[in-house]
């Protein structure tokens, strides 16, 4: 059993800390946010993530997982320190690593024995050297440490599963000692023959960005194909399925929609482009993916406008506010673009999301938030389905029509039956699919 410190109890830190404790280690998750720590100590989750509350509760009861605001003591009492703080996008597109630097300084001041310092936050290539320099500048003894990069590959909505049953674990470590300790941290996965990829620090840092940028590229690509499908009468779902059956391509992330969002893809693609520009290496494909994604969100607004005409004076129902289902994260959500455009054009907006109403209200407190989809669509002139929550998939078209003032709907996730919408007299549009003719 290892004594592990997780510095930062955001999305990555909380999932990683509870997951590592589930591997049998003693884990302390530390954060300077006192209210968040009190919430966690009381068994309440600051984020919505399926299965996380059970994972946290199980390991608290087993006395393997605890929470603290004393970051210094947590560092002193641990042998492996994970840096899991936020690295938001700065104005110039680069990742802001000021929080990482702040933690490195605290680590240096509390380095009391040889430890492994591991960054799990998504950071630019070269951050490992910066962190090591800061620790060395602030430590008061000759105590040594080893630096490791261990990027996360967690999908919001399935993060617990992704952590406990990963496709691979990437460990960027220069010394065999540090690598062996990290391998021991992930011992249950190693025993189960999960691939453990041993790389240099810089390679590990780049793997994270390269992976997210490639997935973003796949999404933007299929969204562009969906636009072409609409022009030529092809079905993007059939195209994507046939493409995905090719083992060289795979079906994952070939799902057309209103554009990607969340905490990772938008900032990581921008950060990769920015890093590459600083090295005079153009990232033309990734830049194109970013531009395509922004265009796709605006294209959804134009699709709705084509169905309704002028938005002014209309009441529009928005179903889904999170950037994807199974999360309450609205960062870079396509619904932000849609709602902003509607309000600017003089429309009234009623919205419903099973989990994200509160977080979306931080951006648009002036719209009407509803407790059910039925309430959100009642007496509306049109409805836009923006997130693929399961409860929207099962909406009855007849009920939907009876509740609405006008039977107009935009299905940006292609989850509704086109046949049923046509049967009930809806004016509708979706993404990359022709009208149902059978």
Helices and strands as residue ranges (DSSP letters): E 3-7, H 11-22, E 26-30, H 34-41, H 52-61, E 65-68, H 71-76, E 80-83, H 98-109, E 115-119, H 127-138, E 145-149, H 159-164, E 168-173, H 176-185, H 187-191, E 195-199, H 201-232, H 236-244, H 265-278, H 284-308, E 315-319, H 334-344, E 348-352, H 357-361, E 368-369, H 373-377, E 382-385, H 390-393, H 397-403, E 408-411, H 418-423, E 427-429
